[in-house]
Amino acid sequence: MTAFDQPNPLHQVSRPDTSWTTVNAAENIPGVMTPLGFDFWMNAVDLGVRGAFHWIGVLPASAVRIGAVPDERFGGVFYGRFAGNVDQFRLVADLTPGTDGAAFEMDVFGSTREQPIGRQSPWRYPLIAAKAPVVVARLPHLIPLRSAQTQSWWQHATSAAEQCRPAVDRLQEAADRMAESSLLQITVSMLALALFDRLGRLAKQAGHPELHLQLAAGYGGMEETRMISALNSIARNPTEEQTLMATFLSTYGARCDGENEISARSWREQPERIAKLVEQYRNAPSRVDPLDQAEDRISARVRAERTLLSALPRWRRPPARLLLRVARSYIPLREEGKHLMAMAMDAGRCAARARGAELVSAGIIDDPEDVFLLTMKEVLGDAPPDAREMIADRKSLRAQYADMNVPQSWVGNPAPVYPQTRPGERVSEVTGVPAAFGCAEGIARVVLDADGCDDLEPDEILVCRTTDPSWASAFHLVSAVVIDIGGAGSHGAIVSRELGLPCVINTRTGTEDIHTGDRLRVDGSTGIVTILKYADD
């Protein structure tokens, strides 16, 4: 049985003692999912997490399978919202040397419980000691190799020549590729987050906690900075725009707002979005290409490393140098791993839309987009005879779920949360997690989805709920970033540090407390956003 054998594929039923959270989960998929979107995403993530822990020796091969019920999976869907299964993550953390479930829950999800969830298994430690170093050593070579291979595959999978193949075969192939990409992304993400936390602890031990964010930046040409530089090149070379645009789309066309939802439309499908971005770049001639700034960022990190090492006792400097070197290699790989998943997802949406067209031709559904209201089982097999009625019911459910939310954390089944009218009084300060050092003042632009980025003016301060890699292109226009959801190791924070933008993250209510037109001071070193002047004053 799969999760979608339950009556409602947009809302699952949990055991009464399973712990769930939207922390980190909402950053990946902030809105209401489609049935096909959740099925395609969650199967890959479940196999990816299990495969990652098997890869390093923590889990046996028999554990690499899709959980039979939501409580046995690493994620679920409740009122259309994606949530992480805290207990499953704690179980594997308890099996991993050097950590435990409670510490993992606190570091990743920001909460903990005193009672143990899992148990240690020292008998696997020799296997982990043999496998994990090999995996770690391979990643810096394997991910760029797989990225190049996946790029070629994605270009072919979304080409006109591939449309003659059965859509169901292409969708299944994309799902398999998604699971492989998820394994790599989750492995490097776990490693990158662990290294980020270790850098923070090392900075504190050296008596310089303020160096943490500087030590975790200045890595040179990351995936997102290369993407921004490519856009900047199009804007600065109008005579070559057509050629450069084609090259850009053949490289980054899989990206889009909400790219982890299969029903979203990628840049490949709507190149006009990129044309608007290019025009915005042209209207901001003072912006410096991020790759041209790389040396300054690298120099800042090197200075921070020297300060850190000089503050440590001599006997602690060799392991500290090793940690710094490993962090330089692995933290940037996290964003490259996301590109792998984006390409697999885009190939899946291309195949899904082709399957939707087939079902319309067969008289089974009315609109090709209705295919996203079906599950993988229903799309890959024979569509149910009452598909139209089923789709109508699920459309109605999604509309209802869009008007509600779920708590940040809960045990068992969540009670829906409905938006409440905020008091009329304005706050003067918003606080969050310091995510990228520096301080900036400017006019706020509250953006609730990527379409709102079209209104951004140069040097405004972007205030948003969350970001995915497609938002990085907008970062080039702004002077600072304020984000509701995430942590210092999240995508928006990483990109902000690489671009030298002050960033405050995890404000939770920043998009409600701040209004477009407010004048702000963003201090990315303290996590404080001060509203200097209200827009309506």
C-alpha positions as CSV (number, residue, x, y, z in Angstrom):
1,M,0.0,0.0,0.0
2,T,1.2,3.5,-0.7
3,A,0.2,6.8,0.9
4,F,-2.2,7.4,-2.0
5,D,-4.3,4.3,-1.3
6,Q,-5.8,6.6,1.3
7,P,-9.1,8.3,0.3
8,N,-7.6,11.8,0.1
9,P,-4.2,12.2,-1.5
10,L,-3.9,15.7,-0.2
11,H,-4.4,15.0,3.4
12,Q,-3.0,11.9,5.2
13,V,-3.8,10.3,8.5
14,S,-1.1,10.1,11.1
15,R,-0.7,7.8,14.1
16,P,-1.5,9.7,17.3
17,D,2.1,9.6,18.5
18,T,4.1,10.6,15.3
19,S,5.7,14.0,15.4
20,W,5.6,16.3,12.3
21,T,7.0,19.7,11.4
22,T,6.9,22.1,8.5
23,V,10.3,23.6,9.5
24,N,12.6,23.1,6.5
25,A,9.7,21.3,4.7
26,A,7.9,24.6,4.1
27,E,11.1,26.1,2.6
28,N,11.1,23.3,0.0
29,I,7.4,23.5,-0.8
30,P,5.7,26.5,0.8
31,G,2.3,26.1,-0.8
32,V,-0.5,23.6,-1.4
33,M,0.7,20.7,-3.4
34,T,-1.0,18.7,-6.1
35,P,-1.5,15.0,-5.8
36,L,0.9,14.2,-8.6
37,G,3.3,16.8,-7.2
38,F,3.4,15.2,-3.7
39,D,3.6,11.7,-5.1
40,F,6.5,12.5,-7.4
41,W,8.4,14.5,-4.8
42,M,7.8,12.4,-1.7
43,N,8.7,9.0,-3.3
44,A,12.0,10.5,-4.5
45,V,12.7,12.1,-1.1
46,D,11.9,8.9,0.8
47,L,14.1,6.8,-1.4
48,G,16.8,9.6,-1.4
49,V,17.0,9.9,2.4
50,R,17.0,6.1,2.9
51,G,19.5,5.7,0.1
52,A,21.8,8.4,1.6
53,F,21.9,6.7,5.0
54,H,22.4,3.3,3.3
55,W,25.2,4.8,1.2
56,I,27.2,5.8,4.3
57,G,26.4,2.5,6.0
58,V,23.8,3.6,8.6
59,L,20.9,1.6,7.1
60,P,20.9,-1.8,5.4
61,A,19.9,-2.2,1.8
62,S,16.5,-3.7,2.8
63,A,15.6,-0.3,4.3
64,V,15.8,1.5,1.0
65,R,12.1,1.4,0.2
66,I,9.1,3.6,0.2
67,G,7.3,3.5,3.6
68,A,4.0,1.7,3.5
69,V,2.2,4.4,5.6
70,P,2.9,8.1,6.2
71,D,4.3,7.3,9.7
72,E,7.0,5.2,8.1
73,R,8.0,7.8,5.6
74,F,10.2,10.9,6.0
75,G,7.4,13.2,5.0
76,G,3.7,13.5,4.6
77,V,1.0,15.9,3.3
78,F,-1.6,17.5,5.6
79,Y,-4.3,19.8,4.3
80,G,-2.1,20.0,1.1
81,R,1.0,21.1,3.0
82,F,4.3,19.1,3.0
83,A,5.6,18.2,6.4
84,G,8.7,16.3,7.7
85,N,8.4,13.2,9.9
86,V,10.6,14.2,12.9
87,D,10.5,10.7,14.4
88,Q,11.9,9.0,11.2
89,F,14.8,11.5,11.1
90,R,15.5,11.0,14.8
91,L,15.6,7.2,14.2
92,V,18.3,7.4,11.6
93,A,20.2,10.1,13.6
94,D,20.3,7.8,16.6
95,L,21.9,5.2,14.3
96,T,24.6,7.6,13.1
97,P,27.9,7.8,15.1
98,G,28.6,11.3,16.5
99,T,25.0,12.4,16.8
100,D,21.7,11.5,18.4
101,G,18.1,12.0,17.7
102,A,17.6,14.9,20.2
103,A,20.6,16.8,18.9
104,F,19.5,16.3,15.3
105,E,16.0,17.4,16.0
106,M,17.3,20.6,17.6
107,D,19.8,21.4,14.9
108,V,17.5,20.7,11.9
109,F,14.0,21.4,13.2
110,G,14.7,23.8,16.0
111,S,12.9,21.6,18.7
112,T,13.7,18.7,20.9
113,R,12.1,16.2,23.3
114,E,13.8,14.6,26.2
115,Q,12.7,11.0,25.6
116,P,14.8,8.9,23.2
117,I,13.2,7.9,20.0
118,G,15.7,5.4,18.6
119,R,18.6,3.4,19.8
120,Q,22.3,3.2,19.0
121,S,23.6,0.3,16.9
122,P,27.3,0.1,17.4
123,W,27.6,-3.1,15.5
124,R,27.2,-1.1,12.3
125,Y,30.0,1.4,13.2
126,P,32.8,-0.6,11.4
127,L,30.7,-0.6,8.2
128,I,30.0,3.2,8.6
129,A,33.7,3.8,9.2
130,A,34.5,2.0,6.0
131,K,31.8,3.4,3.7
132,A,31.3,7.0,4.9
133,P,34.8,8.3,4.1
134,V,34.6,6.8,0.6
135,V,31.3,8.6,0.0
136,V,32.6,11.9,1.3
137,A,35.7,11.7,-0.9
138,R,33.7,10.9,-4.0
139,L,31.1,13.7,-3.8
140,P,33.2,16.6,-5.1
141,H,33.9,14.6,-8.2
142,L,30.6,12.7,-8.5
143,I,28.2,15.6,-8.3
144,P,29.7,17.7,-11.1
145,L,29.9,14.5,-13.2
146,R,26.2,13.7,-12.5
147,S,25.3,17.3,-13.1
148,A,26.8,17.2,-16.6
149,Q,25.1,13.8,-17.4
150,T,21.7,15.0,-16.0
151,Q,22.0,18.2,-18.0
152,S,22.4,16.3,-21.2
153,W,19.6,13.9,-20.3
154,W,17.2,16.7,-19.3
155,Q,17.8,18.6,-22.6
156,H,16.9,15.5,-24.5
157,A,14.0,14.5,-22.3
158,T,12.3,17.9,-22.9
159,S,13.2,18.2,-26.6
160,A,10.7,17.8,-29.4
161,A,12.4,14.6,-30.6
162,E,11.5,12.9,-27.3
163,Q,7.8,13.6,-27.6
164,C,7.2,10.5,-29.7
165,R,8.0,8.2,-26.8
166,P,5.1,7.1,-24.5
167,A,4.6,9.8,-21.9
168,V,4.2,7.2,-19.1
169,D,7.6,5.8,-19.9
170,R,9.1,9.2,-19.8
171,L,7.4,10.1,-16.5
172,Q,8.7,6.9,-14.9
173,E,12.2,7.6,-16.1
174,A,12.0,11.1,-14.7
175,A,10.8,9.7,-11.3
176,D,13.8,7.2,-11.3
177,R,16.2,10.1,-12.1
178,M,14.5,12.2,-9.4
179,A,15.2,9.5,-6.8
180,E,18.9,9.3,-7.9
181,S,19.3,13.0,-7.8
182,S,17.6,13.2,-4.4
183,L,20.1,10.7,-2.9
184,L,23.0,12.9,-4.0
185,Q,21.3,16.1,-2.9
186,I,20.3,14.8,0.5
187,T,23.8,13.3,1.1
188,V,25.6,16.6,0.3
189,S,23.0,18.6,2.2
190,M,23.5,16.6,5.4
191,L,27.2,17.0,5.1
192,A,27.0,20.7,4.3
193,L,24.7,21.4,7.2
194,A,27.0,19.5,9.6
195,L,30.0,21.4,8.3
196,F,28.1,24.8,8.7
197,D,27.3,23.9,12.3
198,R,30.9,22.8,13.0
199,L,32.2,26.1,11.7
200,G,29.8,27.9,14.1
201,R,31.0,25.9,17.1
202,L,34.6,26.4,16.1
203,A,34.2,30.2,15.8
204,K,32.6,30.2,19.4
205,Q,35.4,28.1,20.8
206,A,38.0,30.5,19.3
207,G,36.2,33.4,21.0
208,H,35.0,34.9,17.7
209,P,31.4,33.8,17.1
210,E,30.9,36.8,14.8
211,L,33.2,35.1,12.2
212,H,30.8,32.2,11.6
213,L,28.9,33.7,8.7
214,Q,32.1,35.0,7.1
215,L,33.7,31.5,7.3
216,A,30.7,30.0,5.6
217,A,30.9,32.3,2.5
218,G,33.3,33.4,-0.2
219,Y,33.4,30.1,-2.1
220,G,33.7,31.6,-5.6
221,G,31.5,30.6,-8.5
222,M,28.5,28.7,-7.0
223,E,25.6,27.5,-9.1
224,E,23.4,30.5,-8.3
225,T,26.2,33.1,-8.8
226,R,27.0,31.5,-12.2
227,M,23.3,31.7,-13.1
228,I,23.1,35.4,-12.1
229,S,26.3,36.1,-14.0
230,A,24.8,34.5,-17.2
231,L,21.7,36.7,-16.9
232,N,23.9,39.8,-16.4
233,S,25.8,38.9,-19.5
234,I,22.6,38.8,-21.5
235,A,21.6,42.2,-20.2
236,R,25.1,43.7,-21.0
237,N,25.3,42.3,-24.5
238,P,22.0,43.2,-26.3
239,T,23.5,42.4,-29.7
240,E,24.0,38.8,-28.7
241,E,20.8,38.5,-26.6
242,Q,19.2,35.8,-28.8
243,T,22.2,33.5,-28.7
244,L,23.0,34.1,-25.0
245,M,19.3,33.6,-24.1
246,A,19.2,30.2,-25.8
247,T,22.3,29.1,-24.0
248,F,20.9,30.3,-20.7
249,L,17.6,28.4,-21.1
250,S,19.5,25.2,-22.2
251,T,21.4,25.4,-18.9
252,Y,18.9,26.8,-16.4
253,G,15.5,26.4,-18.1
254,A,14.5,23.8,-15.5
255,R,14.3,26.4,-12.8
256,C,11.1,28.2,-11.8
257,D,9.3,29.6,-8.8
258,G,8.1,26.6,-6.7
259,E,10.3,24.3,-8.7
260,N,9.7,21.4,-6.3
261,E,6.0,21.3,-7.4
262,I,5.6,19.4,-10.7
263,S,2.6,21.5,-11.9
264,A,4.7,24.7,-11.8
265,R,5.8,26.2,-15.2
266,S,9.5,26.3,-15.7
267,W,11.6,28.9,-17.4
268,R,11.8,26.5,-20.3
269,E,8.1,26.8,-20.7
270,Q,7.9,30.6,-20.1
271,P,11.0,32.3,-21.4
272,E,9.2,35.6,-21.2
273,R,10.0,35.6,-17.4
274,I,13.7,35.6,-18.2
275,A,13.2,38.4,-20.7
276,K,11.6,40.5,-17.9
277,L,14.6,39.8,-15.6
278,V,17.0,40.8,-18.3
279,E,15.2,44.1,-18.8
280,Q,15.4,44.7,-15.0
281,Y,19.1,44.0,-15.1
282,R,19.5,46.5,-17.9
283,N,17.7,49.1,-15.8
284,A,20.2,48.6,-13.0
285,P,23.5,49.4,-14.7
286,S,25.3,50.0,-11.4
287,R,25.1,46.3,-10.4
288,V,28.4,44.5,-10.4
289,D,28.6,41.0,-11.9
290,P,28.8,38.5,-9.0
291,L,31.7,36.6,-10.5
292,D,33.6,39.9,-10.6
293,Q,33.0,40.2,-6.8
294,A,34.1,36.7,-6.1
295,E,37.7,37.7,-5.2
296,D,36.5,40.2,-2.6
297,R,34.3,37.6,-1.0
298,I,37.1,35.0,-1.0
299,S,39.5,37.6,0.5
300,A,37.0,38.3,3.3
301,R,36.7,34.6,4.1
302,V,40.5,34.1,4.1
303,R,40.9,37.0,6.5
304,A,38.3,35.5,8.8
305,E,40.1,32.1,8.6
306,R,43.4,33.7,9.6
307,T,41.7,35.5,12.6
308,L,40.1,32.3,13.7
309,L,43.3,30.2,13.4
310,S,45.4,32.8,15.3
311,A,42.9,32.7,18.2
312,L,43.2,28.9,18.6
313,P,45.9,27.1,20.5
314,R,48.5,25.7,18.2
315,W,47.5,22.1,18.8
316,R,43.9,22.9,17.6
317,R,45.0,24.6,14.4
318,P,45.6,21.5,12.2
319,P,42.1,20.0,12.7
320,A,40.7,23.5,12.2
321,R,42.5,23.9,8.9
322,L,41.1,20.6,7.8
323,L,37.6,21.6,8.7
324,L,37.9,24.9,6.8
325,R,39.3,23.1,3.7
326,V,36.5,20.5,3.8
327,A,33.8,23.2,4.2
328,R,35.2,25.0,1.1
329,S,34.7,21.9,-0.9
330,Y,31.3,20.7,0.2
331,I,29.1,23.6,1.3
332,P,28.8,24.9,-2.3
333,L,27.9,21.5,-3.6
334,R,24.5,21.7,-1.9
335,E,23.2,24.2,-4.4
336,E,24.6,22.2,-7.3
337,G,22.7,19.2,-6.0
338,K,19.5,21.2,-6.1
339,H,20.0,21.8,-9.8
340,L,20.1,18.0,-10.3
341,M,16.7,17.7,-8.7
342,A,15.3,20.6,-10.6
343,M,16.2,19.1,-14.0
344,A,14.6,15.7,-13.0
345,M,11.5,17.5,-11.8
346,D,11.2,19.5,-15.1
347,A,11.6,16.4,-17.2
348,G,8.8,14.9,-15.1
349,R,6.5,17.9,-15.6
350,C,7.2,17.8,-19.4
351,A,6.1,14.1,-19.5
352,A,3.1,14.8,-17.2
353,R,1.8,17.5,-19.5
354,A,2.2,15.2,-22.4
355,R,0.3,12.5,-20.6
356,G,-2.4,15.1,-19.8
357,A,-2.7,15.8,-23.5
358,E,-3.1,12.1,-24.2
359,L,-5.9,11.8,-21.6
360,V,-7.7,14.7,-23.1
361,S,-7.5,13.1,-26.5
362,A,-8.9,9.9,-25.0
363,G,-11.9,11.8,-23.6
364,I,-10.9,11.0,-19.9
365,I,-10.1,14.5,-18.7
366,D,-11.1,17.9,-19.9
367,D,-7.8,19.9,-19.5
368,P,-4.2,18.7,-19.8
369,E,-3.4,20.5,-16.5
370,D,-5.9,18.2,-14.8
371,V,-3.3,15.5,-14.9
372,F,-1.7,17.1,-11.9
373,L,-4.8,16.3,-9.8
374,L,-4.2,12.6,-10.4
375,T,-1.7,10.4,-8.5
376,M,1.3,8.6,-10.0
377,K,-0.6,5.3,-9.9
378,E,-3.5,6.9,-11.7
379,V,-1.3,8.6,-14.3
380,L,1.0,5.6,-15.0
381,G,-1.8,3.1,-15.1
382,D,-5.4,3.2,-16.3
383,A,-7.1,6.4,-15.3
384,P,-10.2,5.9,-13.1
385,P,-13.5,5.9,-14.9
386,D,-14.8,8.7,-12.7
387,A,-11.7,10.9,-13.3
388,R,-13.6,14.0,-14.0
389,E,-15.6,13.8,-10.7
390,M,-12.5,12.9,-8.8
391,I,-10.6,15.9,-10.3
392,A,-13.4,18.3,-9.5
393,D,-13.4,17.1,-5.9
394,R,-9.6,17.5,-5.6
395,K,-9.7,21.0,-7.1
396,S,-12.3,22.0,-4.5
397,L,-10.1,20.5,-1.7
398,R,-7.0,22.4,-3.0
399,A,-9.0,25.7,-3.0
400,Q,-10.1,25.0,0.6
401,Y,-6.6,24.1,1.7
402,A,-5.2,27.3,0.2
403,D,-7.3,29.3,2.7
404,M,-5.8,27.5,5.7
405,N,-2.5,26.3,7.0
406,V,-1.0,23.9,9.5
407,P,0.9,24.5,12.7
408,Q,4.7,24.7,12.5
409,S,4.9,21.5,14.6
410,W,2.5,18.9,16.0
411,V,2.0,15.3,17.2
412,G,-0.5,13.1,15.5
413,N,-3.0,14.9,13.2
414,P,-2.8,18.7,13.0
415,A,-5.7,21.1,13.5
416,P,-6.0,23.5,10.6
417,V,-4.9,27.0,11.2
418,Y,-6.9,29.8,9.6
419,P,-5.5,33.3,9.0
420,Q,-6.4,35.9,11.6
421,T,-6.8,39.6,11.2
422,R,-3.6,41.3,12.6
423,P,-4.0,44.2,15.0
424,G,-3.8,47.6,13.4
425,E,-0.8,48.7,15.4
426,R,2.5,48.5,13.5
427,V,5.7,47.1,15.0
428,S,8.9,49.0,14.8
429,E,11.2,45.9,14.8
430,V,11.3,42.4,13.4
431,T,13.7,39.8,14.6
432,G,15.1,36.6,13.0
433,V,18.2,34.6,12.6
434,P,21.3,36.5,11.5
435,A,22.2,34.8,8.1
436,A,24.5,37.1,6.1
437,F,26.7,39.8,7.7
438,G,26.4,43.5,6.9
439,C,23.9,46.3,7.3
440,A,21.8,48.0,4.7
441,E,19.0,50.6,4.5
442,G,16.4,50.8,1.9
443,I,12.8,50.7,0.8
444,A,11.0,47.4,1.4
445,R,9.3,45.4,-1.3
446,V,7.1,42.6,0.0
447,V,7.0,39.8,-2.5
448,L,4.7,36.8,-1.9
449,D,5.5,34.9,-5.1
450,A,8.1,35.1,-7.9
451,D,5.7,37.1,-10.1
452,G,6.1,40.0,-7.6
453,C,9.8,40.1,-8.4
454,D,8.9,41.8,-11.7
455,D,8.1,44.9,-9.6
456,L,11.5,45.1,-7.8
457,E,13.4,48.3,-8.2
458,P,17.2,48.4,-7.9
459,D,18.5,48.5,-4.3
460,E,15.1,47.8,-2.7
461,I,15.0,45.3,0.2
462,L,13.4,42.0,-0.7
463,V,10.9,40.8,2.0
464,C,9.5,37.3,1.2
465,R,8.2,34.1,2.8
466,T,10.8,31.8,1.4
467,T,13.1,31.4,-1.6
468,D,14.1,28.7,-4.0
469,P,17.0,28.8,-6.5
470,S,14.9,30.6,-9.1
471,W,14.7,33.6,-6.7
472,A,18.5,34.0,-6.8
473,S,18.2,36.0,-10.0
474,A,16.2,38.7,-8.1
475,F,18.9,38.9,-5.4
476,H,21.2,40.7,-7.9
477,L,18.8,43.7,-7.9
478,V,18.4,44.2,-4.1
479,S,20.4,45.6,-1.3
480,A,19.3,43.2,1.5
481,V,17.0,40.2,2.0
482,V,14.4,39.4,4.8
483,I,12.9,35.9,4.8
484,D,10.1,34.4,6.9
485,I,11.1,30.7,6.7
486,G,14.5,29.0,7.0
487,G,17.8,29.1,8.8
488,A,21.3,30.3,8.4
489,G,22.0,27.2,6.3
490,S,19.1,27.7,4.0
491,H,19.2,28.5,0.3
492,G,18.4,32.2,0.7
493,A,21.0,32.7,3.4
494,I,23.7,30.9,1.4
495,V,23.1,33.0,-1.8
496,S,23.0,36.2,0.2
497,R,26.4,35.5,1.8
498,E,27.9,34.8,-1.6
499,L,26.5,38.0,-3.0
500,G,27.5,40.1,0.0
501,L,23.8,40.9,0.8
502,P,22.8,41.4,4.5
503,C,20.1,38.8,5.3
504,V,17.8,38.1,8.2
505,I,15.9,34.8,8.0
506,N,13.3,33.0,10.0
507,T,11.4,36.1,10.9
508,R,8.2,34.0,10.7
509,T,6.0,37.1,10.3
510,G,8.2,39.5,8.3
511,T,5.9,39.6,5.3
512,E,3.0,40.6,7.6
513,D,4.8,43.1,9.8
514,I,6.6,44.9,7.0
515,H,4.7,46.7,4.2
516,T,5.9,47.6,0.8
517,G,7.3,51.1,0.9
518,D,8.5,51.0,4.5
519,R,12.0,52.2,5.0
520,L,14.1,49.5,6.7
521,R,17.5,48.9,8.3
522,V,18.5,45.3,7.9
523,D,21.4,44.1,10.2
524,G,22.4,40.7,9.0
525,S,24.9,40.3,11.8
526,T,22.4,40.7,14.7
527,G,19.2,39.4,13.0
528,I,17.3,42.7,13.6
529,V,15.2,44.5,11.0
530,T,14.3,48.0,12.1
531,I,11.4,49.8,10.4
532,L,12.7,53.4,10.2
533,K,9.7,54.9,8.6
534,Y,6.3,53.5,7.7
535,A,5.1,53.7,4.1
536,D,2.0,55.6,5.0
537,D,3.8,58.3,7.2
